[in-house]
């Protein structure tokens, strides 16, 4: 029973991501915003992850009421997102997105801690639960691709609001006891953060997600420029997430056999290859399809390994802040910087340059893993 309650949260949360990331830029374009303005608004969604997860992580670690925080934050996210229906001016939407994402971005890192603590010594089962998030993403992205092909992008906010409500309802089904008891005897947080391997890993988090900024914010618009239909674009997004499901299913075998460091290195190398293929072969459906399967590495493999490493390095009452740091520096600071810079690169040098810079950023992550990430738990 608890398996389905935990899986349900990932299902609905990542379904909302499947609606938001691929199509929000298309919705903003339908409101006649420029590429630079779209990049700025997309960056807001990620920039609040710099602050929000750390604030809520600190509160959760000190109160131990993780699920209550998730429920309250989910409800406030619904209320604040409803502001998009008031008006569609740039500054109003910017304000709404700041408030909404501050609450929405609070939930996932704390739910990750809840899931890992509930699993205890069976952490290898995490991938089997998390894959339902990928299923939700696929259903949302594929379904909306068809829906938006028949109707206007104006339906998107209504779909998103419905998904946010489902996240909140599911959070009510997960008891506080699922998070388990957190031991209090561990080294101070500042000592954990001074460890070279931790600093290197956080740098990798930032760089990998910064390289994804061009993808998450502009891939749909990029593909649209090459004449791909909304339906095909949705299928390409869905293919990427379908490939990550395969990795999640294989993680219980891959992790013990190859170790966390080797898998992390493979993930960032293949991420670099992915952006190069996207830059040079976007007009070739066969190659762009191949590049989308590399999402299995650039997100699936990378994320599964990082969740394990962060959980191993940040113990006891540091777990909430450990996952918060991972979220804020990668999907927050890295994602926001990547989206913002990508918007300016597209406007100044063109979309191909945007993906070439993404490849260069990912290559920097390869160097950090090679020379800075050592002495980490392997499985």
Residue pairs with C-beta under 8 A, 6 or more apart in sequence:
2 118
2 174
2 178
3 129
5 170
5 173
5 174
5 178
6 114
6 115
6 118
6 129
6 174
6 178
7 129
7 132
8 132
8 170
8 173
9 111
9 167
9 170
9 171
9 174
10 111
10 129
10 130
10 132
10 133
10 136
11 132
11 133
11 135
11 136
11 170
12 136
12 163
12 166
12 167
12 170
13 107
13 108
13 111
13 133
13 136
13 167
14 133
14 134
14 136
14 137
14 140
15 136
15 137
15 139
15 140
15 163
15 166
16 140
16 160
16 163
16 164
16 167
17 137
17 140
18 136
18 137
18 138
18 139
18 140
18 141
18 144
18 237
18 241
19 140
19 141
19 144
19 156
19 159
19 160
19 163
20 45
20 160
21 216
22 141
22 144
22 145
22 219
22 220
22 233
22 234
22 237
23 141
23 144
23 148
23 153
23 156
23 220
24 42
24 45
24 156
25 38
25 42
25 217
25 218
25 220
25 221
26 148
26 153
26 156
26 220
26 221
26 224
26 230
27 153
27 154
27 156
27 157
28 37
28 38
28 41
28 42
28 93
29 38
29 153
29 221
30 152
30 153
30 154
31 88
33 41
33 90
34 347
35 218
35 221
35 343
35 346
35 347
36 343
36 344
36 347
37 90
38 217
38 218
38 221
38 343
39 217
39 218
39 339
39 340
39 342
39 343
39 344
39 346
40 94
40 340
40 343
41 90
41 93
41 94
41 97
42 216
42 217
42 339
42 343
43 217
43 335
43 336
43 337
43 339
43 340
43 343
44 94
44 97
44 98
44 101
44 336
45 97
45 101
46 213
46 216
46 331
46 332
46 334
46 335
46 336
46 338
46 339
47 332
47 333
47 336
48 98
48 101
48 102
48 105
48 332
49 101
49 105
49 327
49 328
49 331
49 332
49 333
49 335
49 336
50 328
50 329
50 332
50 333
50 336
51 102
51 328
51 332
52 101
52 102
52 103
52 105
52 106
52 328
52 332
53 105
53 106
53 109
53 323
53 324
53 325
53 327
53 328
53 332
54 321
54 324
54 325
54 328
55 106
56 69
56 73
56 106
56 109
56 110
56 320
56 324
57 109
57 110
57 320
57 321
57 323
57 324
57 325
58 320
58 321
58 324
59 69
60 66
60 69
60 110
60 113
60 320
61 182
61 317
61 318
61 319
61 320
61 321
62 317
63 69
64 179
64 182
65 176
66 110
66 111
66 113
66 114
66 176
66 179
66 320
67 114
67 171
67 174
67 175
67 176
67 178
67 179
68 176
69 106
69 110
70 106
70 107
70 110
70 111
70 114
70 171
70 174
71 168
71 171
71 172
73 103
73 104
73 106
73 107
74 103
74 104
74 107
74 164
74 167
74 168
74 171
75 168
76 103
77 100
77 103
77 104
77 107
77 164
77 167
77 168
78 161
78 164
78 165
78 168
80 96
80 99
80 100
80 103
81 96
81 100
81 104
81 157
81 160
81 161
81 164
82 161
83 92
83 95
83 96
83 99
83 100
84 93
84 96
84 157
85 157
86 92
86 96
104 164
105 327
105 332
107 167
107 171
108 327
109 320
109 323
109 324
109 326
109 327
110 320
110 323
110 324
112 307
112 323
113 179
113 319
113 320
113 323
114 174
114 178
114 179
115 126
115 129
115 130
115 178
116 123
116 126
116 307
116 311
116 319
117 178
117 179
117 180
117 182
117 319
118 178
118 179
118 180
119 125
119 126
119 129
120 180
123 308
123 311
124 251
124 252
124 255
125 252
126 251
126 304
126 307
126 308
127 247
127 248
127 249
127 251
127 252
127 304
128 248
128 249
128 252
130 248
130 304
130 307
131 245
131 248
131 249
134 241
134 242
134 244
134 245
134 248
134 300
135 245
137 238
137 241
138 238
138 241
138 242
138 245
140 159
140 163
141 234
141 237
141 238
141 241
142 234
142 235
142 237
142 238
143 234
144 156
144 159
144 234
145 230
145 231
145 232
145 233
145 234
145 235
145 237
145 238
146 231
146 234
147 155
147 159
148 155
148 156
148 230
148 234
149 229
149 230
149 231
182 316
182 317
182 319
183 315
183 316
183 317
184 316
184 317
185 316
186 315
186 316
186 317
186 318
189 318
189 321
192 198
192 313
192 314
192 318
192 322
193 199
195 313
196 372
197 313
197 372
197 373
197 374
197 375
197 376
198 313
199 372
200 368
200 369
200 372
200 373
201 306
201 309
201 310
201 313
201 373
201 376
202 325
202 326
202 329
203 365
203 368
203 372
204 264
204 268
204 365
204 368
204 369
204 373
205 306
205 326
205 329
205 330
205 334
206 329
206 330
206 333
206 334
206 337
207 334
207 361
207 362
207 364
207 365
207 368
208 267
208 268
208 271
208 298
208 302
208 330
208 334
208 362
208 365
209 330
209 331
209 334
209 335
209 338
210 334
210 335
210 337
210 338
210 341
210 358
210 361
211 271
211 272
211 275
211 338
211 358
211 359
211 361
211 362
211 365
212 298
212 299
212 334
212 335
212 338
212 358
213 334
213 335
213 336
213 337
213 338
213 339
213 340
213 341
213 342
213 358
214 222
214 275
214 338
214 342
214 345
214 351
214 354
214 355
214 357
214 358
215 275
215 278
215 358
216 335
216 338
216 339
217 338
217 339
217 342
217 343
218 342
218 343
218 346
218 351
218 354
219 233
219 237
219 278
220 233
220 237
222 278
222 282
222 351
222 355
223 232
223 233
223 236
223 282
223 288
224 230
224 233
225 351
226 282
226 283
228 236
228 285
236 288
236 289
236 292
237 292
239 289
239 292
239 293
239 295
240 292
240 293
240 295
240 296
240 299
241 295
243 292
243 293
243 294
243 295
243 296
243 300
244 295
244 296
244 299
244 300
245 300
246 296
246 300
247 254
247 296
247 297
247 300
247 301
247 304
248 300
248 304
251 304
254 263
254 301
255 263
255 304
255 305
255 308
255 378
255 379
256 379
258 266
259 378
259 379
260 305
260 308
260 309
260 376
260 377
260 378
260 379
261 369
261 373
261 374
261 376
261 378
263 301
263 305
264 302
264 305
264 306
264 309
264 369
264 373
265 366
265 369
265 370
266 297
266 301
267 297
267 298
267 301
267 302
267 305
268 302
268 362
268 365
268 366
268 369
269 366
270 294
270 297
270 298
270 301
271 294
271 297
271 298
271 302
271 362
271 365
272 359
272 362
272 363
272 366
273 294
274 291
274 294
274 295
274 297
274 298
275 355
275 356
275 358
275 359
275 362
276 355
276 356
276 359
277 287
277 288
277 290
277 291
277 294
278 288
278 291
278 355
279 352
279 355
279 356
279 358
279 359
280 352
281 287
281 288
281 291
282 288
282 352
306 326
306 330
307 323
307 326
308 377
309 376
309 377
310 322
310 323
310 325
310 326
311 319
311 322
311 323
312 376
312 377
313 322
313 376
313 377
314 321
314 322
314 323
314 325
338 358
338 361
341 357
342 354
342 357
342 358
345 353
345 354
345 357
346 354
